[in-house]
Amino acid sequence: MDLKTQVRKLAVTLFLSMLCLIAFAQGRQITGTVLDSTGEPVIGANVTEIGTTNGTITDIDGKFTLPAVSKGAKIKISFIGYLPQTITIADPDKPNSKADGRPSDS
């Protein structure tokens, strides 16, 4: 393999690596806790970013981590027996949103 071919391969590899970095830098990770109206954690609630396949479920303490969320993204929180809630993330660095968990039969 000559020097020209090696340089080309290196340049392509660096270019593709930079594309990956740009793609992962588009959003921030957010964390939160899903509580019902009495303040109890909701275990296994679905937390998804609307319009994407980005989603997770809450753990035993109602906590979740959602990676790569963009500013202005809409987050949907849903659980069987409760009304779904939608929250707009104004700033992923400072999430301070609350969703009121109410049973769907109220």
MODELLER restraints for C-alpha pairs under 7 A, 6 or more apart:
rsr = mdl.restraints
at = mdl.atoms
rsr.add(forms.Gaussian(group=physical.xy_distance, feature=features.Distance(at['CA:26:A'], at['CA:68:A']), mean=6.77, stdev=0.5))
rsr.add(forms.Gaussian(group=physical.xy_distance, feature=features.Distance(at['CA:26:A'], at['CA:70:A']), mean=6.55, stdev=0.5))
rsr.add(forms.Gaussian(group=physical.xy_distance, feature=features.Distance(at['CA:27:A'], at['CA:68:A']), mean=4.10, stdev=0.5))
rsr.add(forms.Gaussian(group=physical.xy_distance, feature=features.Distance(at['CA:27:A'], at['CA:69:A']), mean=4.55, stdev=0.5))
rsr.add(forms.Gaussian(group=physical.xy_distance, feature=features.Distance(at['CA:27:A'], at['CA:70:A']), mean=4.34, stdev=0.5))
rsr.add(forms.Gaussian(group=physical.xy_distance, feature=features.Distance(at['CA:28:A'], at['CA:67:A']), mean=6.32, stdev=0.5))
rsr.add(forms.Gaussian(group=physical.xy_distance, feature=features.Distance(at['CA:28:A'], at['CA:68:A']), mean=4.67, stdev=0.5))
rsr.add(forms.Gaussian(group=physical.xy_distance, feature=features.Distance(at['CA:28:A'], at['CA:69:A']), mean=5.08, stdev=0.5))
rsr.add(forms.Gaussian(group=physical.xy_distance, feature=features.Distance(at['CA:28:A'], at['CA:70:A']), mean=6.37, stdev=0.5))
rsr.add(forms.Gaussian(group=physical.xy_distance, feature=features.Distance(at['CA:28:A'], at['CA:92:A']), mean=5.82, stdev=0.5))
rsr.add(forms.Gaussian(group=physical.xy_distance, feature=features.Distance(at['CA:29:A'], at['CA:65:A']), mean=6.87, stdev=0.5))
rsr.add(forms.Gaussian(group=physical.xy_distance, feature=features.Distance(at['CA:29:A'], at['CA:66:A']), mean=5.60, stdev=0.5))
rsr.add(forms.Gaussian(group=physical.xy_distance, feature=features.Distance(at['CA:29:A'], at['CA:67:A']), mean=4.11, stdev=0.5))
rsr.add(forms.Gaussian(group=physical.xy_distance, feature=features.Distance(at['CA:29:A'], at['CA:68:A']), mean=5.20, stdev=0.5))
rsr.add(forms.Gaussian(group=physical.xy_distance, feature=features.Distance(at['CA:29:A'], at['CA:69:A']), mean=5.95, stdev=0.5))
rsr.add(forms.Gaussian(group=physical.xy_distance, feature=features.Distance(at['CA:30:A'], at['CA:65:A']), mean=5.74, stdev=0.5))
rsr.add(forms.Gaussian(group=physical.xy_distance, feature=features.Distance(at['CA:30:A'], at['CA:66:A']), mean=5.29, stdev=0.5))
rsr.add(forms.Gaussian(group=physical.xy_distance, feature=features.Distance(at['CA:30:A'], at['CA:67:A']), mean=6.39, stdev=0.5))
rsr.add(forms.Gaussian(group=physical.xy_distance, feature=features.Distance(at['CA:30:A'], at['CA:69:A']), mean=6.91, stdev=0.5))
rsr.add(forms.Gaussian(group=physical.xy_distance, feature=features.Distance(at['CA:30:A'], at['CA:92:A']), mean=6.10, stdev=0.5))
rsr.add(forms.Gaussian(group=physical.xy_distance, feature=features.Distance(at['CA:31:A'], at['CA:64:A']), mean=5.54, stdev=0.5))
rsr.add(forms.Gaussian(group=physical.xy_distance, feature=features.Distance(at['CA:31:A'], at['CA:65:A']), mean=4.36, stdev=0.5))
rsr.add(forms.Gaussian(group=physical.xy_distance, feature=features.Distance(at['CA:31:A'], at['CA:66:A']), mean=6.24, stdev=0.5))
rsr.add(forms.Gaussian(group=physical.xy_distance, feature=features.Distance(at['CA:32:A'], at['CA:63:A']), mean=5.58, stdev=0.5))
rsr.add(forms.Gaussian(group=physical.xy_distance, feature=features.Distance(at['CA:32:A'], at['CA:64:A']), mean=5.51, stdev=0.5))
rsr.add(forms.Gaussian(group=physical.xy_distance, feature=features.Distance(at['CA:32:A'], at['CA:65:A']), mean=6.75, stdev=0.5))
rsr.add(forms.Gaussian(group=physical.xy_distance, feature=features.Distance(at['CA:33:A'], at['CA:62:A']), mean=5.12, stdev=0.5))
rsr.add(forms.Gaussian(group=physical.xy_distance, feature=features.Distance(at['CA:33:A'], at['CA:63:A']), mean=4.17, stdev=0.5))
rsr.add(forms.Gaussian(group=physical.xy_distance, feature=features.Distance(at['CA:33:A'], at['CA:64:A']), mean=6.20, stdev=0.5))
rsr.add(forms.Gaussian(group=physical.xy_distance, feature=features.Distance(at['CA:34:A'], at['CA:41:A']), mean=5.87, stdev=0.5))
rsr.add(forms.Gaussian(group=physical.xy_distance, feature=features.Distance(at['CA:34:A'], at['CA:42:A']), mean=5.70, stdev=0.5))
rsr.add(forms.Gaussian(group=physical.xy_distance, feature=features.Distance(at['CA:34:A'], at['CA:62:A']), mean=5.05, stdev=0.5))
rsr.add(forms.Gaussian(group=physical.xy_distance, feature=features.Distance(at['CA:34:A'], at['CA:63:A']), mean=6.36, stdev=0.5))
rsr.add(forms.Gaussian(group=physical.xy_distance, feature=features.Distance(at['CA:35:A'], at['CA:41:A']), mean=4.35, stdev=0.5))
rsr.add(forms.Gaussian(group=physical.xy_distance, feature=features.Distance(at['CA:35:A'], at['CA:42:A']), mean=5.43, stdev=0.5))
rsr.add(forms.Gaussian(group=physical.xy_distance, feature=features.Distance(at['CA:35:A'], at['CA:62:A']), mean=6.59, stdev=0.5))
rsr.add(forms.Gaussian(group=physical.xy_distance, feature=features.Distance(at['CA:35:A'], at['CA:101:A']), mean=6.49, stdev=0.5))
rsr.add(forms.Gaussian(group=physical.xy_distance, feature=features.Distance(at['CA:36:A'], at['CA:42:A']), mean=6.29, stdev=0.5))
rsr.add(forms.Gaussian(group=physical.xy_distance, feature=features.Distance(at['CA:36:A'], at['CA:100:A']), mean=6.56, stdev=0.5))
rsr.add(forms.Gaussian(group=physical.xy_distance, feature=features.Distance(at['CA:36:A'], at['CA:101:A']), mean=4.26, stdev=0.5))
rsr.add(forms.Gaussian(group=physical.xy_distance, feature=features.Distance(at['CA:36:A'], at['CA:102:A']), mean=6.58, stdev=0.5))
rsr.add(forms.Gaussian(group=physical.xy_distance, feature=features.Distance(at['CA:37:A'], at['CA:100:A']), mean=5.88, stdev=0.5))
rsr.add(forms.Gaussian(group=physical.xy_distance, feature=features.Distance(at['CA:37:A'], at['CA:101:A']), mean=5.06, stdev=0.5))
rsr.add(forms.Gaussian(group=physical.xy_distance, feature=features.Distance(at['CA:37:A'], at['CA:102:A']), mean=5.94, stdev=0.5))
rsr.add(forms.Gaussian(group=physical.xy_distance, feature=features.Distance(at['CA:41:A'], at['CA:61:A']), mean=5.61, stdev=0.5))
rsr.add(forms.Gaussian(group=physical.xy_distance, feature=features.Distance(at['CA:41:A'], at['CA:62:A']), mean=4.48, stdev=0.5))
rsr.add(forms.Gaussian(group=physical.xy_distance, feature=features.Distance(at['CA:42:A'], at['CA:62:A']), mean=4.93, stdev=0.5))
rsr.add(forms.Gaussian(group=physical.xy_distance, feature=features.Distance(at['CA:43:A'], at['CA:58:A']), mean=5.60, stdev=0.5))
rsr.add(forms.Gaussian(group=physical.xy_distance, feature=features.Distance(at['CA:43:A'], at['CA:59:A']), mean=5.64, stdev=0.5))
rsr.add(forms.Gaussian(group=physical.xy_distance, feature=features.Distance(at['CA:43:A'], at['CA:60:A']), mean=5.13, stdev=0.5))
rsr.add(forms.Gaussian(group=physical.xy_distance, feature=features.Distance(at['CA:43:A'], at['CA:61:A']), mean=6.65, stdev=0.5))
rsr.add(forms.Gaussian(group=physical.xy_distance, feature=features.Distance(at['CA:43:A'], at['CA:62:A']), mean=5.13, stdev=0.5))
rsr.add(forms.Gaussian(group=physical.xy_distance, feature=features.Distance(at['CA:44:A'], at['CA:57:A']), mean=5.24, stdev=0.5))
rsr.add(forms.Gaussian(group=physical.xy_distance, feature=features.Distance(at['CA:44:A'], at['CA:58:A']), mean=4.79, stdev=0.5))
rsr.add(forms.Gaussian(group=physical.xy_distance, feature=features.Distance(at['CA:44:A'], at['CA:59:A']), mean=6.13, stdev=0.5))
rsr.add(forms.Gaussian(group=physical.xy_distance, feature=features.Distance(at['CA:45:A'], at['CA:57:A']), mean=5.31, stdev=0.5))
rsr.add(forms.Gaussian(group=physical.xy_distance, feature=features.Distance(at['CA:45:A'], at['CA:58:A']), mean=5.32, stdev=0.5))
rsr.add(forms.Gaussian(group=physical.xy_distance, feature=features.Distance(at['CA:45:A'], at['CA:77:A']), mean=6.77, stdev=0.5))
rsr.add(forms.Gaussian(group=physical.xy_distance, feature=features.Distance(at['CA:45:A'], at['CA:78:A']), mean=5.78, stdev=0.5))
rsr.add(forms.Gaussian(group=physical.xy_distance, feature=features.Distance(at['CA:45:A'], at['CA:79:A']), mean=4.86, stdev=0.5))
rsr.add(forms.Gaussian(group=physical.xy_distance, feature=features.Distance(at['CA:46:A'], at['CA:56:A']), mean=6.08, stdev=0.5))
rsr.add(forms.Gaussian(group=physical.xy_distance, feature=features.Distance(at['CA:46:A'], at['CA:57:A']), mean=4.62, stdev=0.5))
rsr.add(forms.Gaussian(group=physical.xy_distance, feature=features.Distance(at['CA:46:A'], at['CA:58:A']), mean=6.81, stdev=0.5))
rsr.add(forms.Gaussian(group=physical.xy_distance, feature=features.Distance(at['CA:46:A'], at['CA:77:A']), mean=5.59, stdev=0.5))
rsr.add(forms.Gaussian(group=physical.xy_distance, feature=features.Distance(at['CA:46:A'], at['CA:78:A']), mean=5.19, stdev=0.5))
rsr.add(forms.Gaussian(group=physical.xy_distance, feature=features.Distance(at['CA:46:A'], at['CA:79:A']), mean=6.21, stdev=0.5))
rsr.add(forms.Gaussian(group=physical.xy_distance, feature=features.Distance(at['CA:47:A'], at['CA:55:A']), mean=5.56, stdev=0.5))
rsr.add(forms.Gaussian(group=physical.xy_distance, feature=features.Distance(at['CA:47:A'], at['CA:56:A']), mean=5.35, stdev=0.5))
rsr.add(forms.Gaussian(group=physical.xy_distance, feature=features.Distance(at['CA:47:A'], at['CA:57:A']), mean=5.72, stdev=0.5))
rsr.add(forms.Gaussian(group=physical.xy_distance, feature=features.Distance(at['CA:47:A'], at['CA:75:A']), mean=6.75, stdev=0.5))
rsr.add(forms.Gaussian(group=physical.xy_distance, feature=features.Distance(at['CA:47:A'], at['CA:76:A']), mean=5.71, stdev=0.5))
rsr.add(forms.Gaussian(group=physical.xy_distance, feature=features.Distance(at['CA:47:A'], at['CA:77:A']), mean=4.64, stdev=0.5))
rsr.add(forms.Gaussian(group=physical.xy_distance, feature=features.Distance(at['CA:47:A'], at['CA:78:A']), mean=6.73, stdev=0.5))
rsr.add(forms.Gaussian(group=physical.xy_distance, feature=features.Distance(at['CA:48:A'], at['CA:54:A']), mean=5.88, stdev=0.5))
rsr.add(forms.Gaussian(group=physical.xy_distance, feature=features.Distance(at['CA:48:A'], at['CA:55:A']), mean=4.00, stdev=0.5))
rsr.add(forms.Gaussian(group=physical.xy_distance, feature=features.Distance(at['CA:48:A'], at['CA:56:A']), mean=6.37, stdev=0.5))
rsr.add(forms.Gaussian(group=physical.xy_distance, feature=features.Distance(at['CA:48:A'], at['CA:75:A']), mean=5.60, stdev=0.5))
rsr.add(forms.Gaussian(group=physical.xy_distance, feature=features.Distance(at['CA:48:A'], at['CA:76:A']), mean=5.29, stdev=0.5))
rsr.add(forms.Gaussian(group=physical.xy_distance, feature=features.Distance(at['CA:48:A'], at['CA:77:A']), mean=6.67, stdev=0.5))
rsr.add(forms.Gaussian(group=physical.xy_distance, feature=features.Distance(at['CA:49:A'], at['CA:55:A']), mean=6.14, stdev=0.5))
rsr.add(forms.Gaussian(group=physical.xy_distance, feature=features.Distance(at['CA:49:A'], at['CA:73:A']), mean=6.78, stdev=0.5))
rsr.add(forms.Gaussian(group=physical.xy_distance, feature=features.Distance(at['CA:49:A'], at['CA:74:A']), mean=5.83, stdev=0.5))
rsr.add(forms.Gaussian(group=physical.xy_distance, feature=features.Distance(at['CA:49:A'], at['CA:75:A']), mean=4.55, stdev=0.5))
rsr.add(forms.Gaussian(group=physical.xy_distance, feature=features.Distance(at['CA:49:A'], at['CA:76:A']), mean=6.27, stdev=0.5))
rsr.add(forms.Gaussian(group=physical.xy_distance, feature=features.Distance(at['CA:50:A'], at['CA:74:A']), mean=5.61, stdev=0.5))
rsr.add(forms.Gaussian(group=physical.xy_distance, feature=features.Distance(at['CA:50:A'], at['CA:75:A']), mean=5.91, stdev=0.5))
rsr.add(forms.Gaussian(group=physical.xy_distance, feature=features.Distance(at['CA:50:A'], at['CA:76:A']), mean=6.45, stdev=0.5))
rsr.add(forms.Gaussian(group=physical.xy_distance, feature=features.Distance(at['CA:55:A'], at['CA:66:A']), mean=6.50, stdev=0.5))
rsr.add(forms.Gaussian(group=physical.xy_distance, feature=features.Distance(at['CA:56:A'], at['CA:66:A']), mean=6.55, stdev=0.5))
rsr.add(forms.Gaussian(group=physical.xy_distance, feature=features.Distance(at['CA:57:A'], at['CA:64:A']), mean=6.44, stdev=0.5))
rsr.add(forms.Gaussian(group=physical.xy_distance, feature=features.Distance(at['CA:58:A'], at['CA:64:A']), mean=4.80, stdev=0.5))
rsr.add(forms.Gaussian(group=physical.xy_distance, feature=features.Distance(at['CA:69:A'], at['CA:92:A']), mean=6.82, stdev=0.5))
rsr.add(forms.Gaussian(group=physical.xy_distance, feature=features.Distance(at['CA:70:A'], at['CA:92:A']), mean=6.83, stdev=0.5))
rsr.add(forms.Gaussian(group=physical.xy_distance, feature=features.Distance(at['CA:71:A'], at['CA:89:A']), mean=5.97, stdev=0.5))
rsr.add(forms.Gaussian(group=physical.xy_distance, feature=features.Distance(at['CA:71:A'], at['CA:90:A']), mean=5.68, stdev=0.5))
rsr.add(forms.Gaussian(group=physical.xy_distance, feature=features.Distance(at['CA:71:A'], at['CA:91:A']), mean=5.34, stdev=0.5))
rsr.add(forms.Gaussian(group=physical.xy_distance, feature=features.Distance(at['CA:71:A'], at['CA:92:A']), mean=5.93, stdev=0.5))
rsr.add(forms.Gaussian(group=physical.xy_distance, feature=features.Distance(at['CA:72:A'], at['CA:88:A']), mean=5.89, stdev=0.5))
rsr.add(forms.Gaussian(group=physical.xy_distance, feature=features.Distance(at['CA:72:A'], at['CA:89:A']), mean=5.12, stdev=0.5))
rsr.add(forms.Gaussian(group=physical.xy_distance, feature=features.Distance(at['CA:72:A'], at['CA:90:A']), mean=5.19, stdev=0.5))
rsr.add(forms.Gaussian(group=physical.xy_distance, feature=features.Distance(at['CA:73:A'], at['CA:88:A']), mean=5.69, stdev=0.5))
rsr.add(forms.Gaussian(group=physical.xy_distance, feature=features.Distance(at['CA:73:A'], at['CA:89:A']), mean=5.41, stdev=0.5))
rsr.add(forms.Gaussian(group=physical.xy_distance, feature=features.Distance(at['CA:74:A'], at['CA:86:A']), mean=6.45, stdev=0.5))
rsr.add(forms.Gaussian(group=physical.xy_distance, feature=features.Distance(at['CA:74:A'], at['CA:87:A']), mean=5.54, stdev=0.5))
rsr.add(forms.Gaussian(group=physical.xy_distance, feature=features.Distance(at['CA:74:A'], at['CA:88:A']), mean=4.39, stdev=0.5))
rsr.add(forms.Gaussian(group=physical.xy_distance, feature=features.Distance(at['CA:74:A'], at['CA:89:A']), mean=6.21, stdev=0.5))
rsr.add(forms.Gaussian(group=physical.xy_distance, feature=features.Distance(at['CA:75:A'], at['CA:86:A']), mean=5.53, stdev=0.5))
rsr.add(forms.Gaussian(group=physical.xy_distance, feature=features.Distance(at['CA:75:A'], at['CA:87:A']), mean=5.12, stdev=0.5))
rsr.add(forms.Gaussian(group=physical.xy_distance, feature=features.Distance(at['CA:75:A'], at['CA:88:A']), mean=6.20, stdev=0.5))
rsr.add(forms.Gaussian(group=physical.xy_distance, feature=features.Distance(at['CA:76:A'], at['CA:84:A']), mean=6.86, stdev=0.5))
rsr.add(forms.Gaussian(group=physical.xy_distance, feature=features.Distance(at['CA:76:A'], at['CA:85:A']), mean=5.68, stdev=0.5))
rsr.add(forms.Gaussian(group=physical.xy_distance, feature=features.Distance(at['CA:76:A'], at['CA:86:A']), mean=4.44, stdev=0.5))
rsr.add(forms.Gaussian(group=physical.xy_distance, feature=features.Distance(at['CA:76:A'], at['CA:87:A']), mean=6.47, stdev=0.5))
rsr.add(forms.Gaussian(group=physical.xy_distance, feature=features.Distance(at['CA:77:A'], at['CA:84:A']), mean=5.66, stdev=0.5))
rsr.add(forms.Gaussian(group=physical.xy_distance, feature=features.Distance(at['CA:77:A'], at['CA:85:A']), mean=5.16, stdev=0.5))
rsr.add(forms.Gaussian(group=physical.xy_distance, feature=features.Distance(at['CA:77:A'], at['CA:86:A']), mean=6.32, stdev=0.5))
rsr.add(forms.Gaussian(group=physical.xy_distance, feature=features.Distance(at['CA:78:A'], at['CA:84:A']), mean=4.46, stdev=0.5))
rsr.add(forms.Gaussian(group=physical.xy_distance, feature=features.Distance(at['CA:78:A'], at['CA:85:A']), mean=6.51, stdev=0.5))
rsr.add(forms.Gaussian(group=physical.xy_distance, feature=features.Distance(at['CA:81:A'], at['CA:103:A']), mean=5.69, stdev=0.5))
rsr.add(forms.Gaussian(group=physical.xy_distance, feature=features.Distance(at['CA:81:A'], at['CA:104:A']), mean=5.44, stdev=0.5))
rsr.add(forms.Gaussian(group=physical.xy_distance, feature=features.Distance(at['CA:82:A'], at['CA:101:A']), mean=6.61, stdev=0.5))
rsr.add(forms.Gaussian(group=physical.xy_distance, feature=features.Distance(at['CA:82:A'], at['CA:102:A']), mean=5.60, stdev=0.5))
rsr.add(forms.Gaussian(group=physical.xy_distance, feature=features.Distance(at['CA:82:A'], at['CA:103:A']), mean=4.19, stdev=0.5))
rsr.add(forms.Gaussian(group=physical.xy_distance, feature=features.Distance(at['CA:82:A'], at['CA:104:A']), mean=4.52, stdev=0.5))
rsr.add(forms.Gaussian(group=physical.xy_distance, feature=features.Distance(at['CA:83:A'], at['CA:102:A']), mean=6.07, stdev=0.5))
rsr.add(forms.Gaussian(group=physical.xy_distance, feature=features.Distance(at['CA:83:A'], at['CA:103:A']), mean=6.12, stdev=0.5))
rsr.add(forms.Gaussian(group=physical.xy_distance, feature=features.Distance(at['CA:83:A'], at['CA:104:A']), mean=4.84, stdev=0.5))
rsr.add(forms.Gaussian(group=physical.xy_distance, feature=features.Distance(at['CA:85:A'], at['CA:99:A']), mean=6.36, stdev=0.5))
rsr.add(forms.Gaussian(group=physical.xy_distance, feature=features.Distance(at['CA:89:A'], at['CA:95:A']), mean=6.67, stdev=0.5))
